Amino acid sequence: MTDDQKNLLEKARESLAAAELLFSHGYFSTAASRAYYAMFYIASAFVEGDGQSFSSHAAIISTFGRDFANRDRVPRHLHRYLLDAQTIRHQADYAPISNLSPELTRSLLQQAQEFIRPLARITPL
């Protein structure tokens, strides 16, 4: 694992911890946004491990899907989690009023936990 990947993993863990804290205080929209970023940082770490670098979220998510999920280097459903989380994050961050339910936010947090958990066991990290 490269130093950049380690840093991204740490950012992912920090984002997930922040999401859980925010959730526990009823800040569901902000918790959902942080959960998305936890997943995004992990996807970025995978892409980085392949020697690729992109500045846009769309490029990283697309590359993660194409090069990792579609090639069974990670469980395919992780890409779906990331796509859905991005949609929820957009709603949470940009909708004039975002009323995410506790249930949807809790589900997103569980998906982010699953996204991070197998990191150490999945190639190339």
N, C-alpha and C positions, 0 to 999 in steps of 0.2 A: 504494500500500500504506500502510495506516494505521500509526501507531506501535504500536498493540496487535497488529496482524498481524505486524509486524517482530519484536516481542518474543516472540510465539508461535513464529515461525519459528526464532528463536534458541534458544528452549527445546527445540524439536524437534531441532535439530541437536545440542544438548548432550546430550539424552537418547539420541540415536542413538550419539554418540561414547561415552557411558558404557556403553551396551549392548554395543558392540563390545569395549571394554576388559574388561568383566565376562565376556563370552563367552570372550575369550582366556585368562582365568584360571580357566575352568571353572565359573563361577557362572551356570549356564544359566537357572535360574528367575528370578533378578534381572535378567539380561540380557533375558529375554523381557518382563518387566514394563516395563523402560525402553523397549524397542522399541514396545510398545503405546502408551506415553505419547508417543513421537515422532509416531506416527500421529494420536493423539488431539489433540495440539496443532495439527497441520496442519489437521485437520477443524475445530477450533475457529476457526482463522484464516479459513477459508472462510466459516463461519457468521457470524463477526464482520464480515467484508467485506460481507455482506448486511444489516448493521445489526441482527442478531439476537443475543441473549445468553441463555444458559441456564446453570443451575447444575449440572445433572445430566449425567452421561456419556450416559445413555440418550437424553436430549433432543437433545444435540449429534449423536450418532451417527445418530439417526433423521432429524434435519433435514438432515444431510450426505447421507444416502441419498436422501431425498425431493427436496431442492432442488438437489443437485449431480449425484449419480450417475444418478438416474432421469431427469433432464433433460439428460443427456449433457454437462454442464458439466465433468465430470471422467470419466475412464474408469470404467465401471461396476464393474469388478473391484476398484477401490480400496475401495469400500464393503464388499465381501465380505472383503477383507484386514482392515479395521478390525473388523468383527464377529467374525471368527475370532480376531484378536489379543486382543479383549476377553475372549473365553472362555478363551484360554490364560492371560491375565493373572490372571483369577480363580483358575484352578487354581494358578498359580505363587505367588500371594500368600496364598491362603486354605486350600489343601489342607494337612492335617496334615503330609504328606510329599509334596513335589513333585519328581518325578524326570523333568523334561523332558529329552528326548534332545538331544544336540548337533545332530543333523540337523534336528529340528523347530525348535530355537532358531535355527540358521543360516538356515533358510527364513524365519522371522519377521523376522530382521534384514535379509534381502534384500528382503522386502516393504516394510519400513519405509524402506529406501533408495529404493525405487521410489516410495513414497508422497511422499517429500520432493522428489525430483529434478525433477519437472515444475512445481513450485510457481510459479516465476517466469514460466512461459509460459501458465498457465491463468488465465482470468478468474475472479474479479475481482481477484486479487492482482497 
